Amino acid sequence: MAPQHSADSPTHSRISSQTPIIFSARQLTKTYTMGEVQVRALRSVDLDLYEGEFVVLLGPSGSGKSTLLNILGGLDVPTSGEVFFKSQNLTAGGDRLLTRFRRESIGFIFQFYNLIPSLTAKENVALVTDIAPRSMAPAAALAMVGLGDRLDHFPSQLSGGQQQRMAIARAIAKRPEVLFCDEPTGALDFSTGKRVLEVLAQVNQELGTTVVVITHNAGIGAMGDRVITMRDGQIHTIDTNTRRASPDELEW
């Protein structure tokens, strides 16, 4: 387990020249055909992600952020190029490898929570822990995100921020090596969004999980080890923060 820090305190970057690479993408392209029109969502993208880092992925709608996340997470396949997870070539592995990869190594959090309304918080999290090989107890995952007293509540009995934290608990309960978050604060107000970001920082710092957050919100970039900006299906800039801001310091 990584050294523990308070999610409310700024930290120095976790990344050094000795940090192992967890994802390596090379010359990724993705082209969608819509009738007679071809849309190039990704254009020859090269990217490395490192173990334990917190990455903020910025860019306008249509810049390729979600497409890149979906390919890295095994939800989609590139038109050309390769993705390696550690030493494993995901693009050459087939459906069975991708299914195991998604089940065992990756957690997803989206703008909309995708919770089962007829199940309690504990039961929603158990959907993941029942199939994951090294999962934590649902109650422990919910306690980590501040919902230890909401185990038997249904989603409709929780606020939007609490529902998003329930979704985070479900994603982290299987102890994924990487957590992909697509606009996790997009449906939340300012203060609730900060609370969700605090939970993501805590997961990164206490569990050592690599966290990648897609957002339109440039203000969130200050809490990342690196900020990657995309435009027109390409990586435009990669900036490194020597000091990571705490969520309390963010303004947008």
Phi, psi and omega per residue, in radians:
M1 nan 2.458 -3.130
A2 -1.206 2.731 3.057
P3 -0.986 2.474 -3.075
Q4 -1.562 2.462 3.062
H5 -2.334 2.757 2.998
S6 -1.308 2.343 3.108
A7 -1.196 -0.231 3.138
D8 -1.544 -0.077 -3.084
S9 -1.939 2.504 3.072
P10 -1.169 2.645 3.120
T11 -2.283 2.803 3.000
H12 -1.397 2.802 -3.132
S13 -1.006 2.470 3.123
R14 -1.477 -0.132 -2.938
I15 -1.718 2.299 3.044
S16 -2.373 3.107 -3.133
S17 -1.160 -0.278 3.130
Q18 -1.661 -0.055 -3.092
T19 -1.215 2.236 -3.128
P20 -1.152 2.560 3.043
I21 -1.417 2.306 3.115
I22 -1.790 -0.590 3.065
F23 -2.206 2.436 3.031
S24 -2.367 2.038 3.119
A25 -1.942 2.351 -3.101
R26 -2.306 2.123 3.038
Q27 0.935 0.765 -3.137
L28 -1.296 2.229 2.960
T29 -2.209 2.626 3.048
K30 -2.499 2.111 3.139
T31 -2.124 2.205 3.081
Y32 -1.816 2.379 3.067
T33 -1.790 2.105 -3.132
M34 -2.133 1.642 -3.028
G35 1.164 -2.127 3.124
E36 -1.658 0.063 -3.077
V37 -1.837 2.348 3.028
Q38 -1.868 2.252 3.137
V39 -1.923 2.116 3.127
R40 -1.622 1.736 -3.082
A41 -1.375 -0.596 3.067
L42 -2.272 2.485 -3.088
R43 -2.282 1.678 3.006
S44 0.916 0.996 -3.099
V45 -1.516 2.227 2.980
D46 -1.985 2.293 -3.113
L47 -2.780 2.413 2.964
D48 -2.005 2.414 2.980
L49 -2.047 2.549 -2.990
Y50 -1.958 2.644 3.139
E51 -1.049 2.259 3.030
G52 1.390 0.066 -3.115
E53 -1.527 2.830 3.065
F54 -1.997 1.997 -3.063
V55 -1.978 2.362 3.019
V56 -1.927 2.161 -3.092
L57 -1.889 1.957 -3.059
L58 -1.883 2.794 3.057
G59 2.665 2.730 3.139
P60 -1.260 2.949 3.050
S61 -1.001 2.403 -3.136
G62 1.482 0.066 -3.109
S63 -1.441 -0.190 3.099
G64 1.868 0.053 -3.067
K65 -1.053 -0.934 -3.081
S66 -1.184 -0.625 3.086
T67 -1.072 -0.769 3.121
L68 -1.092 -0.794 3.130
L69 -1.061 -0.761 -3.110
N70 -1.129 -0.615 3.111
I71 -1.268 -0.777 3.105
L72 -1.065 -0.653 -3.098
G73 -1.460 0.031 3.088
G74 1.376 0.250 3.079
L75 -1.516 -0.306 -3.130
D76 -2.538 2.901 3.117
V77 -2.125 2.582 -3.140
P78 -1.322 2.752 2.988
T79 -1.204 -0.669 3.029
S80 -2.680 2.892 -3.094
G81 1.753 3.112 -3.061
E82 -2.337 2.602 3.014
V83 -2.203 2.206 3.059
F84 -1.952 2.298 2.960
F85 -1.852 1.890 -2.946
K86 1.008 -2.069 -3.125
S87 -1.774 0.122 -3.016
Q88 -1.703 2.195 3.129
N89 -1.457 1.799 -3.084
L90 -1.234 -0.568 -3.077
T91 -1.285 -0.260 3.133
A92 -1.856 0.062 -2.938
G93 -1.607 -0.365 -3.136
G94 1.519 3.047 -3.023
D95 -1.115 -0.674 -3.079
R96 -1.140 -0.748 3.111
L97 -1.115 -0.750 -3.120
L98 -1.128 -0.651 3.114
T99 -1.110 -0.797 3.118
R100 -1.136 -0.695 3.112
F101 -1.045 -0.833 3.139
R102 -1.136 -0.673 -3.086
R103 -1.224 -0.682 -2.966
E104 -1.739 -0.495 -2.916
S105 -2.026 -0.308 -2.943
I106 -2.180 2.434 2.962
G107 -2.075 2.534 -3.133
F108 -2.135 2.431 3.008
I109 -2.311 2.284 -3.089
F110 -2.068 2.991 -3.141
Q111 -1.078 -0.660 3.108
F112 -1.841 2.415 -2.713
Y113 -1.347 -0.394 3.104
N114 0.969 0.686 3.084
L115 -1.527 2.693 3.080
I116 -1.522 1.957 -2.988
P117 -1.136 -0.434 -3.104
S118 -1.517 0.005 -3.136
L119 -1.942 2.564 3.072
T120 -1.253 3.007 3.103
A121 -0.993 -0.821 -3.131
K122 -1.095 -0.685 -3.126
E123 -1.250 -0.628 3.066
N124 -1.068 -0.760 3.131
V125 -1.203 -0.624 -3.124
A126 -1.126 -0.384 3.063
L127 -0.982 -0.601 -3.140
V128 -1.522 -0.778 -3.034
T129 -1.173 -0.424 -3.133
D130 -1.244 -0.339 -3.100
I131 -2.007 -0.100 -3.099
A132 -1.642 2.464 -3.020
P133 -1.315 -0.444 -3.055
R134 -2.277 0.708 -3.000
S135 -1.329 2.776 2.987
M136 -1.617 2.886 3.120
A137 -1.154 2.472 3.123
P138 -0.924 -0.707 -3.130
A139 -1.114 -0.647 3.131
A140 -1.176 -0.721 3.121
A141 -1.129 -0.726 3.129
L142 -1.190 -0.631 3.086
A143 -1.121 -0.627 -3.106
M144 -1.131 -0.525 -3.131
V145 -1.730 0.234 3.057
G146 1.443 0.388 3.141
L147 -2.082 0.493 -3.129
G148 -1.101 -0.353 3.116
D149 -1.771 0.262 -3.114
R150 -2.162 0.425 -3.026
L151 -1.023 -0.654 -3.035
D152 -1.792 0.244 3.095
H153 -1.522 2.521 3.052
F154 -1.520 2.748 -3.131
P155 -0.906 -0.678 -3.111
S156 -1.145 -0.282 3.137
Q157 -1.605 0.048 -3.083
L158 -2.054 2.684 3.063
S159 -1.257 2.980 3.111
G160 -1.041 -0.753 3.122
G161 -1.135 -0.658 3.100
Q162 -1.188 -0.650 3.092
Q163 -1.134 -0.680 3.100
Q164 -1.160 -0.657 3.074
R165 -1.169 -0.589 3.044
M166 -1.097 -0.721 3.102
A167 -1.108 -0.651 3.081
I168 -1.139 -0.762 3.111
A169 -1.015 -0.745 3.121
R170 -1.094 -0.686 -3.111
A171 -1.238 -0.654 -3.061
I172 -1.534 -0.205 -3.039
A173 -1.119 -0.442 3.112
K174 -1.550 0.139 3.134
R175 0.965 1.004 -3.137
P176 -1.204 2.642 3.063
E177 -1.325 -0.478 -3.125
V178 -2.345 2.406 3.104
L179 -2.084 2.018 3.108
F180 -1.735 2.213 -3.055
C181 -2.189 1.978 -3.100
D182 -1.776 1.822 -3.114
E183 0.899 0.948 -3.052
P184 -1.182 -0.308 3.113
T185 -1.893 0.112 -2.997
G186 -1.088 -0.529 -3.100
A187 -1.758 0.187 -3.005
L188 -2.016 2.693 3.049
D189 -1.310 3.041 -3.005
F190 -0.993 -0.935 -3.052
S191 -1.209 -0.660 3.118
T192 -1.198 -0.672 3.085
G193 -1.060 -0.686 3.092
K194 -1.103 -0.663 3.122
R195 -1.112 -0.694 3.101
V196 -1.150 -0.719 3.106
L197 -1.125 -0.613 3.056
E198 -1.051 -0.718 3.121
V199 -1.134 -0.746 3.125
L200 -1.111 -0.697 3.081
A201 -1.110 -0.674 3.122
Q202 -1.123 -0.755 3.109
V203 -1.053 -0.773 3.130
N204 -1.098 -0.777 -3.027
Q205 -1.401 -0.660 -3.058
E206 -1.530 -0.622 -3.126
L207 -1.709 -0.227 -3.114
G208 1.303 0.320 -3.112
T209 -1.284 2.326 2.965
T210 -1.205 2.217 -3.097
V211 -2.103 2.262 3.067
V212 -2.124 2.091 -3.105
V213 -1.977 2.070 2.992
I214 -1.532 2.334 3.125
T215 -2.750 2.655 2.940
H216 -1.436 -0.211 -2.907
N217 -1.586 1.785 -3.088
A218 -1.093 -0.442 -3.133
G219 -1.104 -0.436 -3.130
I220 -1.276 -0.339 -3.089
G221 -0.983 -0.504 -3.065
A222 -1.129 -0.347 -3.109
M223 -1.589 0.003 -3.119
G224 -1.628 2.750 2.922
D225 -1.178 -0.728 3.104
R226 -2.354 2.642 3.074
V227 -2.114 2.055 -3.123
I228 -1.899 2.147 -3.135
T229 -1.900 2.273 3.137
M230 -1.958 2.566 3.028
R231 -2.528 2.343 3.020
D232 0.887 0.738 3.060
G233 1.362 0.173 -3.130
Q234 -2.267 2.744 3.018
I235 -1.388 2.086 -3.085
H236 -1.543 -0.848 3.116
T237 -2.512 2.690 2.964
I238 -2.277 2.026 -3.127
D239 -2.002 2.484 -3.141
T240 -1.901 2.279 3.039
N241 -1.643 2.110 3.079
T242 -1.275 -0.428 3.100
R243 -2.250 2.225 3.114
R244 -1.598 2.197 3.093
A245 -1.285 2.607 2.995
S246 -1.374 2.713 3.108
P247 -0.961 -0.567 3.132
D248 -1.068 -0.449 -3.101
E249 -1.472 -0.214 -3.026
L250 -1.283 2.546 3.038
E251 -2.365 2.418 3.034
W252 -2.692 nan nan
